[in-house]
């Protein structure tokens, strides 16, 4: 049976300043993959991280993000597609523009949406929450949750030191 998500449907989570809307979860695909729409405000995005056991791809629906990895930096504009392979390459992206960026993120196998559910907060469509303050205790909590979902988080300047 097909699954259809309305334009404001799906579970929407405030995650560190952005809104991540789960369009299809691993629960719906038997763990094969999940797809998440990411709305990323200007100057926002995740910190450097890696995950050895799943592919992550991004399609830039609107706006532009700067993608940083161990291989270098690339500005992904509307229509660009980025694939982060399995194996644990350290990477992150940041919305470098003054406009909202919209990405479609697919991970295979699924599971990243579970991480977002654990660290995020449910919100209504169009409702953005400011990034929570990152104290040592909250950062350690998120690092532990990330590790339980197969991810490693790095300091913001990690790739700058390479």
Protein Blocks (a to p, Z undefined) as FASTA:
>chain_A
ZZdddfkgcjdddeehiacddfbdfklnnomaccddddddehiacdddddfkbccddddf
bgcdddddfkbccdddehiacdddehiiacddddfbfbdcddddddddehklmmmmmmmc
cddehiacddddddfklmmmmmmmmmmnopacddfklmmmZZ
